Amino acid sequence: MMDSLDEVLESMTLGFFGTGQHKISAERFVESGEVLLLDVRSALELETVHFPLKHHGQSLHIPIDELPRRYQEVPRDQPVAVFCSSGVRSVIAYTYLRAQGYENVRILEGGYEELTQ
């Protein structure tokens, strides 16, 4: 079921953000073999800063500007952690996917350093 953007935004109350249910730590991401990393950085960023995923190899690269055309490539049957270099695009991608009906999507905390340690 697809939620409207209005419904998604209305669900993002202080209580929602206070529980942290919109985030996943890099440590928890690495520990779980089921979470897919959705990298929404640009192709140039991926080329310039390509990092190895230690202890976890499942990732999908869809630049944020391609997400409206390609979001169907993101699996609905497994947890998804959205990643970018600054966190801004991750929030946008997270909100977009939620508006497309994705329920098991989170924003990856910690950035490059946490993910590659």
Biopython code that builds the backbone (N, CA, C, O; Angstrom):
import numpy as np
from Bio.PDB.StructureBuilder import StructureBuilder

atoms = [
    (1, "MET", "N", (0.835, -1.179, 0.000)),
    (1, "MET", "CA", (0.000, 0.000, 0.000)),
    (1, "MET", "C", (0.883, 1.246, 0.000)),
    (1, "MET", "O", (1.832, 1.348, 0.777)),
    (2, "MET", "N", (0.567, 2.161, -0.853)),
    (2, "MET", "CA", (1.347, 3.388, -0.949)),
    (2, "MET", "C", (0.743, 4.454, -0.043)),
    (2, "MET", "O", (-0.456, 4.728, -0.090)),
    (3, "ASP", "N", (1.600, 5.048, 0.782)),
    (3, "ASP", "CA", (1.161, 6.167, 1.616)),
    (3, "ASP", "C", (1.393, 7.451, 0.835)),
    (3, "ASP", "O", (2.323, 7.540, 0.034)),
    (4, "SER", "N", (0.559, 8.427, 1.068)),
    (4, "SER", "CA", (0.813, 9.713, 0.442)),
    (4, "SER", "C", (1.962, 10.386, 1.179)),
    (4, "SER", "O", (2.241, 10.050, 2.330)),
    (5, "LEU", "N", (2.619, 11.318, 0.538)),
    (5, "LEU", "CA", (3.693, 12.062, 1.191)),
    (5, "LEU", "C", (3.150, 12.791, 2.415)),
    (5, "LEU", "O", (3.833, 12.900, 3.433)),
    (6, "ASP", "N", (1.927, 13.285, 2.313)),
    (6, "ASP", "CA", (1.299, 13.946, 3.466)),
    (6, "ASP", "C", (1.222, 12.993, 4.649)),
    (6, "ASP", "O", (1.547, 13.375, 5.773)),
    (7, "GLU", "N", (0.792, 11.751, 4.408)),
    (7, "GLU", "CA", (0.666, 10.769, 5.491)),
    (7, "GLU", "C", (2.021, 10.432, 6.097)),
    (7, "GLU", "O", (2.153, 10.312, 7.315)),
    (8, "VAL", "N", (3.023, 10.281, 5.246)),
    (8, "VAL", "CA", (4.369, 9.975, 5.740)),
    (8, "VAL", "C", (4.861, 11.118, 6.615)),
    (8, "VAL", "O", (5.339, 10.885, 7.725)),
    (9, "LEU", "N", (4.749, 12.345, 6.129)),
    (9, "LEU", "CA", (5.221, 13.494, 6.900)),
    (9, "LEU", "C", (4.436, 13.663, 8.198)),
    (9, "LEU", "O", (5.015, 14.008, 9.229)),
    (10, "GLU", "N", (3.135, 13.425, 8.159)),
    (10, "GLU", "CA", (2.322, 13.549, 9.369)),
    (10, "GLU", "C", (2.692, 12.499, 10.419)),
    (10, "GLU", "O", (2.474, 12.710, 11.612)),
    (11, "SER", "N", (3.249, 11.372, 9.978)),
    (11, "SER", "CA", (3.661, 10.333, 10.926)),
    (11, "SER", "C", (5.002, 10.641, 11.583)),
    (11, "SER", "O", (5.384, 9.986, 12.553)),
    (12, "MET", "N", (5.709, 11.621, 11.067)),
    (12, "MET", "CA", (7.038, 11.953, 11.576)),
    (12, "MET", "C", (6.955, 12.979, 12.693)),
    (12, "MET", "O", (7.436, 14.106, 12.571)),
    (13, "THR", "N", (6.338, 12.564, 13.772)),
    (13, "THR", "CA", (6.162, 13.420, 14.945)),
    (13, "THR", "C", (7.414, 13.387, 15.814)),
    (13, "THR", "O", (8.351, 12.637, 15.543)),
    (14, "LEU", "N", (7.417, 14.200, 16.848)),
    (14, "LEU", "CA", (8.518, 14.179, 17.798)),
    (14, "LEU", "C", (8.684, 12.786, 18.395)),
    (14, "LEU", "O", (9.806, 12.320, 18.592)),
    (15, "GLY", "N", (7.580, 12.131, 18.679)),
    (15, "GLY", "CA", (7.643, 10.772, 19.205)),
    (15, "GLY", "C", (8.310, 9.811, 18.246)),
    (15, "GLY", "O", (9.079, 8.946, 18.666)),
    (16, "PHE", "N", (8.025, 9.952, 16.966)),
    (16, "PHE", "CA", (8.646, 9.110, 15.942)),
    (16, "PHE", "C", (10.152, 9.314, 15.946)),
    (16, "PHE", "O", (10.909, 8.347, 16.022)),
    (17, "PHE", "N", (10.591, 10.563, 15.865)),
    (17, "PHE", "CA", (12.029, 10.835, 15.828)),
    (17, "PHE", "C", (12.701, 10.502, 17.150)),
    (17, "PHE", "O", (13.859, 10.086, 17.174)),
    (18, "GLY", "N", (11.978, 10.684, 18.249)),
    (18, "GLY", "CA", (12.533, 10.394, 19.564)),
    (18, "GLY", "C", (12.845, 8.929, 19.775)),
    (18, "GLY", "O", (13.742, 8.597, 20.550)),
    (19, "THR", "N", (12.123, 8.041, 19.102)),
    (19, "THR", "CA", (12.368, 6.610, 19.249)),
    (19, "THR", "C", (13.497, 6.122, 18.360)),
    (19, "THR", "O", (14.000, 5.016, 18.557)),
    (20, "GLY", "N", (13.905, 6.922, 17.386)),
    (20, "GLY", "CA", (14.993, 6.531, 16.490)),
    (20, "GLY", "C", (14.636, 5.431, 15.512)),
    (20, "GLY", "O", (15.520, 4.809, 14.924)),
    (21, "GLN", "N", (13.347, 5.186, 15.334)),
    (21, "GLN", "CA", (12.942, 4.094, 14.452)),
    (21, "GLN", "C", (13.245, 4.359, 12.977)),
    (21, "GLN", "O", (13.074, 3.472, 12.140)),
    (22, "HIS", "N", (13.684, 5.545, 12.661)),
    (22, "HIS", "CA", (14.029, 5.886, 11.287)),
    (22, "HIS", "C", (15.511, 5.654, 11.000)),
    (22, "HIS", "O", (15.960, 5.909, 9.883)),
    (23, "LYS", "N", (16.285, 5.175, 11.981)),
    (23, "LYS", "CA", (17.732, 5.015, 11.831)),
    (23, "LYS", "C", (18.164, 3.578, 12.089)),
    (23, "LYS", "O", (17.462, 2.799, 12.734)),
    (24, "ILE", "N", (19.342, 3.255, 11.563)),
    (24, "ILE", "CA", (20.020, 2.018, 11.901)),
    (24, "ILE", "C", (21.497, 2.354, 12.051)),
    (24, "ILE", "O", (22.064, 3.052, 11.210)),
    (25, "SER", "N", (22.111, 1.869, 13.099)),
    (25, "SER", "CA", (23.533, 2.148, 13.311)),
    (25, "SER", "C", (24.360, 1.318, 12.353)),
    (25, "SER", "O", (23.917, 0.266, 11.889)),
    (26, "ALA", "N", (25.563, 1.790, 12.055)),
    (26, "ALA", "CA", (26.469, 1.036, 11.192)),
    (26, "ALA", "C", (26.783, -0.318, 11.821)),
    (26, "ALA", "O", (26.874, -1.327, 11.122)),
    (27, "GLU", "N", (26.948, -0.335, 13.136)),
    (27, "GLU", "CA", (27.244, -1.594, 13.832)),
    (27, "GLU", "C", (26.105, -2.603, 13.655)),
    (27, "GLU", "O", (26.340, -3.772, 13.348)),
    (28, "ARG", "N", (24.900, -2.146, 13.847)),
    (28, "ARG", "CA", (23.738, -3.037, 13.687)),
    (28, "ARG", "C", (23.588, -3.472, 12.231)),
    (28, "ARG", "O", (23.228, -4.616, 11.953)),
    (29, "PHE", "N", (23.862, -2.564, 11.316)),
    (29, "PHE", "CA", (23.818, -2.898, 9.892)),
    (29, "PHE", "C", (24.803, -4.013, 9.578)),
    (29, "PHE", "O", (24.454, -4.984, 8.906)),
    (30, "VAL", "N", (26.043, -3.877, 10.068)),
    (30, "VAL", "CA", (27.088, -4.857, 9.792)),
    (30, "VAL", "C", (26.743, -6.202, 10.430)),
    (30, "VAL", "O", (26.988, -7.251, 9.834)),
    (31, "GLU", "N", (26.181, -6.177, 11.626)),
    (31, "GLU", "CA", (25.833, -7.417, 12.325)),
    (31, "GLU", "C", (24.732, -8.194, 11.623)),
    (31, "GLU", "O", (24.680, -9.421, 11.712)),
    (32, "SER", "N", (23.871, -7.503, 10.940)),
    (32, "SER", "CA", (22.741, -8.146, 10.276)),
    (32, "SER", "C", (23.117, -8.498, 8.846)),
    (32, "SER", "O", (23.538, -7.631, 8.080)),
    (33, "GLY", "N", (22.970, -9.744, 8.493)),
    (33, "GLY", "CA", (23.257, -10.160, 7.130)),
    (33, "GLY", "C", (22.104, -9.922, 6.187)),
    (33, "GLY", "O", (22.215, -10.195, 4.992)),
    (34, "GLU", "N", (21.014, -9.424, 6.695)),
    (34, "GLU", "CA", (19.814, -9.271, 5.885)),
    (34, "GLU", "C", (19.588, -7.861, 5.360)),
    (34, "GLU", "O", (18.780, -7.669, 4.452)),
    (35, "VAL", "N", (20.274, -6.885, 5.903)),
    (35, "VAL", "CA", (20.014, -5.489, 5.541)),
    (35, "VAL", "C", (20.735, -5.128, 4.249)),
    (35, "VAL", "O", (21.939, -5.353, 4.119)),
    (36, "LEU", "N", (20.000, -4.572, 3.302)),
    (36, "LEU", "CA", (20.567, -4.104, 2.047)),
    (36, "LEU", "C", (20.996, -2.650, 2.201)),
    (36, "LEU", "O", (20.236, -1.831, 2.717)),
    (37, "LEU", "N", (22.194, -2.326, 1.764)),
    (37, "LEU", "CA", (22.662, -0.942, 1.767)),
    (37, "LEU", "C", (22.244, -0.296, 0.454)),
    (37, "LEU", "O", (22.665, -0.727, -0.620)),
    (38, "LEU", "N", (21.422, 0.730, 0.541)),
    (38, "LEU", "CA", (21.028, 1.507, -0.634)),
    (38, "LEU", "C", (21.867, 2.770, -0.649)),
    (38, "LEU", "O", (21.655, 3.671, 0.163)),
    (39, "ASP", "N", (22.807, 2.838, -1.557)),
    (39, "ASP", "CA", (23.728, 3.961, -1.693)),
    (39, "ASP", "C", (23.122, 4.947, -2.676)),
    (39, "ASP", "O", (22.983, 4.631, -3.858)),
    (40, "VAL", "N", (22.759, 6.138, -2.210)),
    (40, "VAL", "CA", (22.105, 7.124, -3.081)),
    (40, "VAL", "C", (23.056, 8.240, -3.503)),
    (40, "VAL", "O", (22.618, 9.294, -3.965)),
    (41, "ARG", "N", (24.363, 8.006, -3.342)),
    (41, "ARG", "CA", (25.348, 8.992, -3.808)),
    (41, "ARG", "C", (25.398, 8.994, -5.340)),
    (41, "ARG", "O", (24.890, 8.077, -5.987)),
    (42, "SER", "N", (26.002, 10.011, -5.899)),
    (42, "SER", "CA", (26.144, 10.110, -7.349)),
    (42, "SER", "C", (27.144, 9.075, -7.858)),
    (42, "SER", "O", (27.924, 8.525, -7.081)),
    (43, "ALA", "N", (27.120, 8.813, -9.149)),
    (43, "ALA", "CA", (28.077, 7.884, -9.763)),
    (43, "ALA", "C", (29.498, 8.398, -9.582)),
    (43, "ALA", "O", (30.413, 7.607, -9.353)),
    (44, "LEU", "N", (29.698, 9.704, -9.679)),
    (44, "LEU", "CA", (31.027, 10.284, -9.499)),
    (44, "LEU", "C", (31.529, 10.063, -8.072)),
    (44, "LEU", "O", (32.694, 9.723, -7.869)),
    (45, "GLU", "N", (30.657, 10.255, -7.089)),
    (45, "GLU", "CA", (31.044, 10.006, -5.698)),
    (45, "GLU", "C", (31.412, 8.539, -5.477)),
    (45, "GLU", "O", (32.389, 8.233, -4.794)),
    (46, "LEU", "N", (30.633, 7.652, -6.050)),
    (46, "LEU", "CA", (30.904, 6.222, -5.908)),
    (46, "LEU", "C", (32.248, 5.875, -6.524)),
    (46, "LEU", "O", (33.011, 5.086, -5.966)),
    (47, "GLU", "N", (32.532, 6.465, -7.670)),
    (47, "GLU", "CA", (33.808, 6.252, -8.356)),
    (47, "GLU", "C", (34.978, 6.822, -7.554)),
    (47, "GLU", "O", (36.035, 6.199, -7.463)),
    (48, "THR", "N", (34.787, 7.990, -6.983)),
    (48, "THR", "CA", (35.839, 8.684, -6.242)),
    (48, "THR", "C", (36.087, 8.046, -4.882)),
    (48, "THR", "O", (37.236, 7.831, -4.495)),
    (49, "VAL", "N", (35.025, 7.746, -4.165)),
    (49, "VAL", "CA", (35.149, 7.165, -2.824)),
    (49, "VAL", "C", (34.346, 5.873, -2.797)),
    (49, "VAL", "O", (33.177, 5.850, -2.412)),
    (50, "HIS", "N", (34.996, 4.817, -3.211)),
    (50, "HIS", "CA", (34.378, 3.495, -3.183)),
    (50, "HIS", "C", (34.967, 2.748, -2.007)),
    (50, "HIS", "O", (36.175, 2.515, -1.963)),
    (51, "PHE", "N", (34.144, 2.375, -1.067)),
    (51, "PHE", "CA", (34.632, 1.729, 0.133)),
    (51, "PHE", "C", (34.195, 0.269, 0.160)),
    (51, "PHE", "O", (33.110, -0.075, -0.309)),
    (52, "PRO", "N", (35.047, -0.578, 0.711)),
    (52, "PRO", "CA", (34.645, -1.979, 0.835)),
    (52, "PRO", "C", (33.661, -2.149, 1.987)),
    (52, "PRO", "O", (33.807, -1.522, 3.037)),
    (53, "LEU", "N", (32.677, -2.983, 1.787)),
    (53, "LEU", "CA", (31.745, -3.279, 2.866)),
    (53, "LEU", "C", (32.319, -4.451, 3.650)),
    (53, "LEU", "O", (32.280, -5.592, 3.192)),
    (54, "LYS", "N", (32.845, -4.169, 4.818)),
    (54, "LYS", "CA", (33.410, -5.231, 5.646)),
    (54, "LYS", "C", (32.277, -6.002, 6.311)),
    (54, "LYS", "O", (31.343, -5.410, 6.852)),
    (55, "HIS", "N", (32.368, -7.297, 6.266)),
    (55, "HIS", "CA", (31.421, -8.208, 6.900)),
    (55, "HIS", "C", (30.036, -8.150, 6.251)),
    (55, "HIS", "O", (29.087, -8.727, 6.782)),
    (56, "HIS", "N", (29.913, -7.493, 5.160)),
    (56, "HIS", "CA", (28.582, -7.362, 4.565)),
    (56, "HIS", "C", (28.771, -6.972, 3.106)),
    (56, "HIS", "O", (29.480, -6.005, 2.825)),
    (57, "GLY", "N", (28.182, -7.667, 2.200)),
    (57, "GLY", "CA", (28.433, -7.372, 0.811)),
    (57, "GLY", "C", (27.237, -6.998, -0.011)),
    (57, "GLY", "O", (27.372, -6.784, -1.216)),
    (58, "GLN", "N", (26.075, -6.910, 0.581)),
    (58, "GLN", "CA", (24.886, -6.670, -0.205)),
    (58, "GLN", "C", (24.573, -5.184, -0.280)),
    (58, "GLN", "O", (24.220, -4.559, 0.720)),
    (59, "SER", "N", (24.708, -4.628, -1.482)),
    (59, "SER", "CA", (24.424, -3.206, -1.649)),
    (59, "SER", "C", (23.810, -2.957, -3.024)),
    (59, "SER", "O", (23.911, -3.777, -3.938)),
    (60, "LEU", "N", (23.179, -1.809, -3.133)),
    (60, "LEU", "CA", (22.542, -1.384, -4.375)),
    (60, "LEU", "C", (22.824, 0.098, -4.519)),
    (60, "LEU", "O", (22.613, 0.870, -3.583)),
    (61, "HIS", "N", (23.303, 0.502, -5.693)),
    (61, "HIS", "CA", (23.588, 1.913, -5.934)),
    (61, "HIS", "C", (22.523, 2.486, -6.861)),
    (61, "HIS", "O", (22.409, 2.084, -8.019)),
    (62, "ILE", "N", (21.751, 3.422, -6.341)),
    (62, "ILE", "CA", (20.779, 4.182, -7.136)),
    (62, "ILE", "C", (20.940, 5.640, -6.734)),
    (62, "ILE", "O", (20.501, 6.032, -5.653)),
    (63, "PRO", "N", (21.565, 6.453, -7.589)),
    (63, "PRO", "CA", (21.703, 7.870, -7.247)),
    (63, "PRO", "C", (20.339, 8.502, -6.956)),
    (63, "PRO", "O", (19.332, 8.128, -7.557)),
    (64, "ILE", "N", (20.319, 9.447, -6.042)),
    (64, "ILE", "CA", (19.062, 10.051, -5.596)),
    (64, "ILE", "C", (18.241, 10.589, -6.763)),
    (64, "ILE", "O", (17.013, 10.507, -6.736)),
    (65, "ASP", "N", (18.889, 11.134, -7.782)),
    (65, "ASP", "CA", (18.135, 11.687, -8.903)),
    (65, "ASP", "C", (17.545, 10.607, -9.817)),
    (65, "ASP", "O", (16.713, 10.912, -10.671)),
    (66, "GLU", "N", (17.959, 9.367, -9.648)),
    (66, "GLU", "CA", (17.391, 8.256, -10.418)),
    (66, "GLU", "C", (16.343, 7.472, -9.627)),
    (66, "GLU", "O", (15.657, 6.615, -10.185)),
    (67, "LEU", "N", (16.219, 7.758, -8.346)),
    (67, "LEU", "CA", (15.319, 6.987, -7.489)),
    (67, "LEU", "C", (13.864, 6.986, -7.970)),
    (67, "LEU", "O", (13.228, 5.933, -7.924)),
    (68, "PRO", "N", (13.313, 8.100, -8.425)),
    (68, "PRO", "CA", (11.913, 8.046, -8.895)),
    (68, "PRO", "C", (11.699, 7.073, -10.061)),
    (68, "PRO", "O", (10.616, 6.505, -10.198)),
    (69, "ARG", "N", (12.705, 6.880, -10.888)),
    (69, "ARG", "CA", (12.588, 5.948, -12.023)),
    (69, "ARG", "C", (12.949, 4.520, -11.638)),
    (69, "ARG", "O", (12.523, 3.576, -12.303)),
    (70, "ARG", "N", (13.731, 4.349, -10.570)),
    (70, "ARG", "CA", (14.298, 3.031, -10.286)),
    (70, "ARG", "C", (13.931, 2.458, -8.921)),
    (70, "ARG", "O", (14.454, 1.409, -8.544)),
    (71, "TYR", "N", (13.056, 3.109, -8.174)),
    (71, "TYR", "CA", (12.792, 2.657, -6.810)),
    (71, "TYR", "C", (12.278, 1.221, -6.752)),
    (71, "TYR", "O", (12.428, 0.559, -5.726)),
    (72, "GLN", "N", (11.677, 0.729, -7.826)),
    (72, "GLN", "CA", (11.159, -0.646, -7.834)),
    (72, "GLN", "C", (12.286, -1.674, -7.716)),
    (72, "GLN", "O", (12.022, -2.832, -7.393)),
    (73, "GLU", "N", (13.536, -1.277, -7.971)),
    (73, "GLU", "CA", (14.683, -2.174, -7.817)),
    (73, "GLU", "C", (14.997, -2.441, -6.348)),
    (73, "GLU", "O", (15.689, -3.408, -6.027)),
    (74, "VAL", "N", (14.500, -1.602, -5.468)),
    (74, "VAL", "CA", (14.734, -1.761, -4.032)),
    (74, "VAL", "C", (13.789, -2.845, -3.523)),
    (74, "VAL", "O", (12.572, -2.715, -3.661)),
    (75, "PRO", "N", (14.328, -3.908, -2.941)),
    (75, "PRO", "CA", (13.461, -4.994, -2.482)),
    (75, "PRO", "C", (12.565, -4.562, -1.325)),
    (75, "PRO", "O", (12.966, -3.783, -0.460)),
    (76, "ARG", "N", (11.368, -5.079, -1.335)),
    (76, "ARG", "CA", (10.423, -4.798, -0.253)),
    (76, "ARG", "C", (10.463, -5.883, 0.819)),
    (76, "ARG", "O", (9.916, -5.707, 1.908)),
    (77, "ASP", "N", (11.111, -7.004, 0.507)),
    (77, "ASP", "CA", (11.072, -8.162, 1.408)),
    (77, "ASP", "C", (12.274, -8.263, 2.336)),
    (77, "ASP", "O", (12.487, -9.304, 2.959)),
    (78, "GLN", "N", (13.067, -7.192, 2.439)),
    (78, "GLN", "CA", (14.179, -7.197, 3.367)),
    (78, "GLN", "C", (14.423, -5.781, 3.875)),
    (78, "GLN", "O", (14.035, -4.814, 3.219)),
    (79, "PRO", "N", (15.065, -5.649, 5.042)),
    (79, "PRO", "CA", (15.374, -4.320, 5.564)),
    (79, "PRO", "C", (16.344, -3.578, 4.639)),
    (79, "PRO", "O", (17.239, -4.183, 4.049)),
    (80, "VAL", "N", (16.156, -2.282, 4.522)),
    (80, "VAL", "CA", (16.988, -1.439, 3.668)),
    (80, "VAL", "C", (17.559, -0.306, 4.515)),
    (80, "VAL", "O", (16.830, 0.358, 5.252)),
    (81, "ALA", "N", (18.874, -0.090, 4.403)),
    (81, "ALA", "CA", (19.554, 1.024, 5.062)),
    (81, "ALA", "C", (20.011, 1.994, 3.981)),
    (81, "ALA", "O", (20.799, 1.621, 3.112)),
    (82, "VAL", "N", (19.534, 3.222, 4.020)),
    (82, "VAL", "CA", (19.857, 4.230, 3.009)),
    (82, "VAL", "C", (21.109, 4.985, 3.441)),
    (82, "VAL", "O", (21.244, 5.373, 4.602)),
    (83, "PHE", "N", (22.031, 5.189, 2.487)),
    (83, "PHE", "CA", (23.321, 5.800, 2.779)),
    (83, "PHE", "C", (23.670, 6.869, 1.745)),
    (83, "PHE", "O", (23.424, 6.697, 0.551)),
    (84, "CYS", "N", (24.248, 7.978, 2.221)),
    (84, "CYS", "CA", (24.890, 8.975, 1.366)),
    (84, "CYS", "C", (26.043, 9.564, 2.167)),
    (84, "CYS", "O", (26.269, 9.161, 3.308)),
    (85, "SER", "N", (26.765, 10.498, 1.596)),
    (85, "SER", "CA", (27.944, 11.025, 2.287)),
    (85, "SER", "C", (27.611, 12.001, 3.413)),
    (85, "SER", "O", (28.355, 12.079, 4.391)),
    (86, "SER", "N", (26.532, 12.732, 3.300)),
    (86, "SER", "CA", (26.233, 13.751, 4.316)),
    (86, "SER", "C", (24.993, 13.461, 5.147)),
    (86, "SER", "O", (24.832, 14.031, 6.226)),
    (87, "GLY", "N", (24.128, 12.601, 4.677)),
    (87, "GLY", "CA", (22.885, 12.303, 5.378)),
    (87, "GLY", "C", (21.667, 12.993, 4.802)),
    (87, "GLY", "O", (20.542, 12.553, 5.038)),
    (88, "VAL", "N", (21.863, 14.060, 4.055)),
    (88, "VAL", "CA", (20.729, 14.812, 3.506)),
    (88, "VAL", "C", (19.969, 13.971, 2.480)),
    (88, "VAL", "O", (18.748, 13.841, 2.563)),
    (89, "ARG", "N", (20.679, 13.410, 1.532)),
    (89, "ARG", "CA", (20.015, 12.598, 0.499)),
    (89, "ARG", "C", (19.406, 11.338, 1.089)),
    (89, "ARG", "O", (18.389, 10.843, 0.602)),
    (90, "SER", "N", (20.031, 10.820, 2.142)),
    (90, "SER", "CA", (19.463, 9.641, 2.807)),
    (90, "SER", "C", (18.077, 9.949, 3.361)),
    (90, "SER", "O", (17.160, 9.138, 3.235)),
    (91, "VAL", "N", (17.928, 11.109, 3.966)),
    (91, "VAL", "CA", (16.632, 11.514, 4.521)),
    (91, "VAL", "C", (15.606, 11.664, 3.400)),
    (91, "VAL", "O", (14.461, 11.234, 3.539)),
    (92, "ILE", "N", (16.015, 12.266, 2.304)),
    (92, "ILE", "CA", (15.103, 12.433, 1.165)),
    (92, "ILE", "C", (14.699, 11.070, 0.611)),
    (92, "ILE", "O", (13.518, 10.826, 0.363)),
    (93, "ALA", "N", (15.676, 10.177, 0.414)),
    (93, "ALA", "CA", (15.390, 8.839, -0.121)),
    (93, "ALA", "C", (14.509, 8.051, 0.840)),
    (93, "ALA", "O", (13.577, 7.369, 0.415)),
    (94, "TYR", "N", (14.801, 8.143, 2.127)),
    (94, "TYR", "CA", (13.996, 7.474, 3.148)),
    (94, "TYR", "C", (12.543, 7.932, 3.048)),
    (94, "TYR", "O", (11.633, 7.104, 3.007)),
    (95, "THR", "N", (12.325, 9.229, 3.009)),
    (95, "THR", "CA", (10.968, 9.775, 2.943)),
    (95, "THR", "C", (10.284, 9.373, 1.646)),
    (95, "THR", "O", (9.104, 9.024, 1.647)),
    (96, "TYR", "N", (11.016, 9.417, 0.544)),
    (96, "TYR", "CA", (10.453, 9.028, -0.750)),
    (96, "TYR", "C", (10.013, 7.560, -0.731)),
    (96, "TYR", "O", (8.907, 7.228, -1.157)),
    (97, "LEU", "N", (10.894, 6.689, -0.233)),
    (97, "LEU", "CA", (10.553, 5.265, -0.195)),
    (97, "LEU", "C", (9.369, 4.992, 0.720)),
    (97, "LEU", "O", (8.509, 4.170, 0.401)),
    (98, "ARG", "N", (9.322, 5.675, 1.848)),
    (98, "ARG", "CA", (8.163, 5.528, 2.742)),
    (98, "ARG", "C", (6.886, 5.939, 2.010)),
    (98, "ARG", "O", (5.854, 5.285, 2.157)),
    (99, "ALA", "N", (6.945, 7.011, 1.226)),
    (99, "ALA", "CA", (5.776, 7.466, 0.465)),
    (99, "ALA", "C", (5.399, 6.470, -0.629)),
    (99, "ALA", "O", (4.265, 6.478, -1.109)),
    (100, "GLN", "N", (6.339, 5.614, -1.024)),
    (100, "GLN", "CA", (6.064, 4.574, -2.016)),
    (100, "GLN", "C", (5.598, 3.283, -1.350)),
    (100, "GLN", "O", (5.395, 2.272, -2.023)),
    (101, "GLY", "N", (5.429, 3.316, -0.031)),
    (101, "GLY", "CA", (4.911, 2.159, 0.682)),
    (101, "GLY", "C", (5.950, 1.261, 1.313)),
    (101, "GLY", "O", (5.597, 0.212, 1.853)),
    (102, "TYR", "N", (7.211, 1.630, 1.266)),
    (102, "TYR", "CA", (8.259, 0.844, 1.914)),
    (102, "TYR", "C", (8.182, 1.082, 3.416)),
    (102, "TYR", "O", (8.217, 2.224, 3.874)),
    (103, "GLU", "N", (8.079, 0.006, 4.175)),
    (103, "GLU", "CA", (7.962, 0.135, 5.620)),
    (103, "GLU", "C", (9.260, -0.192, 6.347)),
    (103, "GLU", "O", (9.517, 0.347, 7.423)),
    (104, "ASN", "N", (10.079, -1.067, 5.773)),
    (104, "ASN", "CA", (11.270, -1.538, 6.462)),
    (104, "ASN", "C", (12.520, -0.854, 5.911)),
    (104, "ASN", "O", (13.461, -1.513, 5.469)),
    (105, "VAL", "N", (12.512, 0.467, 5.946)),
    (105, "VAL", "CA", (13.634, 1.264, 5.455)),
    (105, "VAL", "C", (14.123, 2.144, 6.600)),
    (105, "VAL", "O", (13.330, 2.671, 7.380)),
    (106, "ARG", "N", (15.442, 2.294, 6.686)),
    (106, "ARG", "CA", (16.073, 3.087, 7.741)),
    (106, "ARG", "C", (17.174, 3.946, 7.137)),
    (106, "ARG", "O", (17.624, 3.697, 6.018)),
    (107, "ILE", "N", (17.598, 4.941, 7.872)),
    (107, "ILE", "CA", (18.721, 5.800, 7.488)),
    (107, "ILE", "C", (19.953, 5.281, 8.211)),
    (107, "ILE", "O", (19.935, 5.123, 9.432)),
    (108, "LEU", "N", (21.017, 5.014, 7.474)),
    (108, "LEU", "CA", (22.251, 4.511, 8.074)),
    (108, "LEU", "C", (22.976, 5.648, 8.773)),
    (108, "LEU", "O", (23.259, 6.682, 8.167)),
    (109, "GLU", "N", (23.271, 5.453, 10.044)),
    (109, "GLU", "CA", (24.004, 6.439, 10.832)),
    (109, "GLU", "C", (25.513, 6.209, 10.711)),
    (109, "GLU", "O", (25.955, 5.089, 10.455)),
    (110, "GLY", "N", (26.279, 7.247, 10.891)),
    (110, "GLY", "CA", (27.714, 7.106, 11.055)),
    (110, "GLY", "C", (28.576, 7.406, 9.860)),
    (110, "GLY", "O", (29.774, 7.637, 10.026)),
    (111, "GLY", "N", (28.038, 7.416, 8.682)),
    (111, "GLY", "CA", (28.814, 7.776, 7.502)),
    (111, "GLY", "C", (29.924, 6.794, 7.155)),
    (111, "GLY", "O", (29.942, 5.651, 7.614)),
    (112, "TYR", "N", (30.844, 7.275, 6.333)),
    (112, "TYR", "CA", (31.930, 6.440, 5.823)),
    (112, "TYR", "C", (32.730, 5.766, 6.924)),
    (112, "TYR", "O", (32.963, 4.558, 6.886)),
    (113, "GLU", "N", (33.148, 6.559, 7.907)),
    (113, "GLU", "CA", (34.052, 6.043, 8.936)),
    (113, "GLU", "C", (33.445, 4.869, 9.679)),
    (113, "GLU", "O", (34.095, 3.837, 9.847)),
    (114, "GLU", "N", (32.222, 5.012, 10.119)),
    (114, "GLU", "CA", (31.571, 3.943, 10.869)),
    (114, "GLU", "C", (31.366, 2.698, 10.027)),
    (114, "GLU", "O", (31.510, 1.579, 10.519)),
    (115, "LEU", "N", (31.033, 2.886, 8.774)),
    (115, "LEU", "CA", (30.722, 1.755, 7.910)),
    (115, "LEU", "C", (31.948, 0.951, 7.523)),
    (115, "LEU", "O", (31.849, -0.256, 7.305)),
    (116, "THR", "N", (33.093, 1.590, 7.435)),
    (116, "THR", "CA", (34.296, 0.888, 6.970)),
    (116, "THR", "C", (35.225, 0.435, 8.086)),
    (116, "THR", "O", (36.280, -0.131, 7.800)),
    (117, "GLN", "N", (34.877, 0.662, 9.334)),
    (117, "GLN", "CA", (35.734, 0.233, 10.447)),
    (117, "GLN", "C", (35.633, -1.256, 10.653)),
    (117, "GLN", "O", (36.283, -1.801, 11.544)),
]
sb = StructureBuilder()
sb.init_structure("model")
sb.init_model(0)
sb.init_chain("A")
sb.init_seg("    ")
for serial, (resi, resn, name, xyz) in enumerate(atoms, 1):
    if name == "N":
        sb.init_residue(resn, " ", resi, " ")
    sb.init_atom(name, np.array(xyz, "f"), 0.0, 1.0, " ", f" {name:<3s}", serial, name[0])
structure = sb.get_structure()
